[in-house]
Amino acid sequence: MITIPHKAKQFAVFIVKLLIVTAAFYFIYNQLVHNDKLDWTKFMAKLQEKQSVAGILFLLSFSVANRYLEILKWQNLVSFFKPISIGESTKQVLGALTAGIFTPNGLGEYAGKALFFEKIKTKKIIFLNLICNGIQMILTVIFGTVGLFVLGYWKWASAIILLLLLFYLVAVISKNIKIKGYSIQKLTHKINEIPKRIHQKNMLLATCRYLVFSHQYYFLFLAFDVDLPYLTMMATIATVYFLASSLPSFQFLDFAVKGSMAVFFFGKLGVNEWIVVFISTLMWFLNVVLPVVIGSYYVLKFKPKWK
């Protein structure tokens, strides 16, 4: 059996880390520079007109809060089997975000977080990440459906509720059916193994994160002089976020998907397309690009726990 020298292994790991970071930055650069819908002249003119250090710091504070709440969520869930510090949770969340930026629906995050733990804990980490993202998706569906009702899309909202009820009935009927040794009953049992206090804290943090993210969107529209009633604005944001999150996409294309949805719904409310596109891009920049830049440091410093 051929044994690979330790130095060669270290070099191979370094090359992989460098490729991940380089690819992440390339995708970010490519989307910002080669997007025909972004009129940078208009944006710079608007920025100079509205320039305010306090305003920029205010909007940045939402991005910090958004990611910090995600870090707290992960720390809370991992405490189920191993207490970790805020620093360690930050490293895992941001490092995994960077690794998952060019994977469908951020699936790379699951593998990224698993690499921070021993190989024997891989299934447990993937399961906890599913719980972490699952509660966020549930809130997105709830708020998004309410948003559709508020905006008057009764048929769409009713169809979603009927689909959810159908899914629930199928889940109840087939809860004992096993697929490769797994069943809904077994999954429910696994979820119930996690203490209620952890679930409750996870739900609270997820709700706060949703409200932070959606209100950052709201205040950006106000900064661009979009004057719409608060309820209409928040319902539209909830609808856009829900429908965009339901589509398969890549993290680096997130703003394009959400931007297309936003253009459709906000266009019906009379908001200029270029403003909607720029706000979607700014949301992506503030909540994905900046964390990925920080996460790149953790990727380069990463030392895998797997042997």
N, C-alpha and C positions, 0 to 999 in steps of 0.2 A: 504493500500500500504506500502510495507517495505521500510524504508529509510536506505540507507547505510551511516554509520558514515563517517565524513570528513577524519579522520585519515586512515580509511580502504581504501578510494578512493585514498589517497596519496600513500599508500603502494602498491596498485594494479598498479598505474601508474609507480611507481619506478621499480616494478618487470618487467613490460612490457619493459621499457627502458633498464633495465639490460639484458633482454633476447635478445633484438635487437643487443646490443653491443657485447654480448657474441657470438651470432650466426655469426655476421660479422667477428669477429676475428677468430672463429673456421674455417669458410670457407676459409679465407685467409691462415691460417696456413696449412690447409689440402691440398690446391692446391700447396703451395710452397714445402712442405715436401714430399708429396706422388706422385709427378709427375715424372714418370719414364724417361721422355724425357730430364729432366734437369740434366746435368752432372756438378755437383758443383765443381768437381776437376778441370775440364777444365776451368770453369768460374773463379775460384780463381787464377789459374795460369795466365790467361789472364789479370785479374784485377791487379795482382802484377806487371805484365810486363808493363801495361799501366797506373799505378796509378799516378794520378795527381789531386791535390786539385782544381786547376783552372778548369780542365776538368769536375770534378764532380759538381762543383758549376755552371759551364756553362750549363750542362744538367739539373740540378735542377731548374735553372732559367726559363727554358721552361715550366716545370711543374707548377711553381708559376704563370707564365704568362697565361698559359692555363686555370687554375682554376680562376684566377683573372678576365680574360675576361668573363668567364661564370657568375661570381658574378656581374660584371658590366652590363651584358645582363639582368640579372634578376632584378637588381635595376632599369634599364631603363624601362622595361616592367611594373613593379609594379607601377611606377610613373604615369601610366595611371589613377589610381584612388587613390593612396596613396604614398606620398614620403617616402622612407626609406633610412637609412644610409648604408654606405658600410659595417659597422659592422653587422647590422641587415640582410643585404643581404647575407653576409658570413655565418652567423648562419643558415639561411634558406637553402642555397644551399648545404652546407656541411652536415648539419643535415639530409636533405632529401636524399642526396647521400648515407649516411650510412644506412638509413632506407630502401632504395631501392636496396641494393647490392645483396640481395638474392631473388629478384622478377624478373619475365620475362621482359626483355628489360627495366629494371629500372622503371617499372610502379609504384613501391612503392614511387618514388620521387614525383609523383603527389599528393598522399595522404599526404606524409610527409610535403610538402610545404603548403598544405591546412590547416594543423593543426596549423600553425603559425598565422592563421587569424580567424576571427569570422566565425561561421558555415554558416552564410548567404552569405558569399563571396566565398564559396567552388567552385561553378560552374565557377566563374570568374577566380579564381586562376588556376584551371585545364585548362581552356581555354588559359590563358596566358602562362602556361607551355607548352601547345601544340604548341603555336606560337614560343616559345623559342627553343624547340627541332625541330620543323618543319623546320625552316630556316637552321638549321645545317644539317638536313637530305637532304634538297634540294641541298645545296652546295656539300655534299658528293656524291649525284647522278651525278651532273654536272661534278665535277672533276674526278669522277670514270669513267664516260662514255668517257671523253676525254682521260683518261689513257688507256682505252681499245683500243681506236683508235691508240694511239701512239705506243702501244705494238704490234699492228697488229691483234688484235682480232676484226676484222671488223664485222663479223657475230653477235657476242655477242653484240657489241655496237649498231649495226643497229636494233637488236631485242629489245633492251632496249628503243631506241628512238621510235620505232613503238608502243611498249606497252604504253609509256607515251602519245603518240598522241592519241591512242585508249582511254586511261583513260580520257584524256582531252575532247574528243568528247562525251563520255558517260556522263561526268560531265555537259557539256553544254546542252545536250539533256534532262537530268533528273534533271536539277537545281531546278525545281519547285515541284518535287516529294518529299513528306514529309514522313519521317520515325520517328514515335513517336514525331511528332511535329517539327522535324528538317529537314532542306533541305539545299542544297548547296548554294542556293540564300541567305538563312538566315545566313549561316556561313560566306559568303562573306560580307554581310552587317555588321556582328559583327566585322570582320577583319577591315573593312573600318571605323568603329567607332574609332579605335585607330589612333591618329594623325600620319601624314606621317613622322614627325621628329623622332618619336619613332621607326617606322618601318625602317627608313633609318639608324638610329643608331644601331638597332638590326642587320641589314644586315652587316654593317661595322664591328661590334664586332665579329659576327659569322665568317666572312671571315678571320679576323685577327686570331681568335682562330684556324681555320682550318689550316692556314699557319704555326702557331706556333707548333701545334701538329704534322703535317706532316714533318716539318723540324727537330723536335726533333728525330723523327724516322730516318731521313736521317743522322743526325750527329752521331747517335748511330751506324749505319752501317759503317760510316767512322772510328769510334773509334775501330771497330772490323776488320779494314783493308779490308773492302769490297770495291773494286775499280771498280765502274761502272759509266758510263756517268750520269751526273746530271739529264737530262731529262728522261732517262730510269729508274733511281732510283725513281724519284718523280712520274712517271706514274705508276710504280709497287705499290708504297705505296698507291696512290690514288685508284687503282683498288682493292687492298687487303682491304682497309678500307671500300670501298663502298660495295663490295660483303659480307664481314663479318657483316657489319651493317644491311644488308638486311635480315639476318637470325635471327630467334627468339633465344634469348639466355639470360643468367643471367649475371649480372655485374661481379660476382665472377668467371664466366667461360669465361669472355671476352677475356682474353689472349689466351685461348685454341682455341677459334673459329678463332680469328685473326691469331694465330700462325699456324693453319692448312692451312688457305688460303695463308699465307706468305710462308710457306714451299713449297707449290705447285708452286706459281709464281716465287719466288726467286730461287727455285730449278732449274727451266728452264733456269735461268741465271747463273747457276753454283755456287751458294752460298751454303756453308755447312749447313746442316739441323740444327745442334746444335747451330750454330750462330744465325740463324733465330728464333729458339725457344727461345733462351735466350734474344734476343732483344725484342721479343713480350712480354716476361715475365717482362722484365725491364720496358717497356712502361706501362704495367698494374700496376706494383708496383709503379712507379713514378706518374701516373695519376689517379689511383683508390685507391690503398692501403694507400698511404700517406694522401690523403684527407679524407679517411674514418677514419684513426686514429685520425685526428683533429676533424672530424665530430662527433666521438664518445663522445667527451667532450660536444658538444652542445646537443647531444641526452640525456645525463645524466642530463644536466642542464635544459632541456626543460620543459616548463610549458604550457600545452595546452590552447588555447584560447576558445575551445569549452566548453560549459557549460553542 
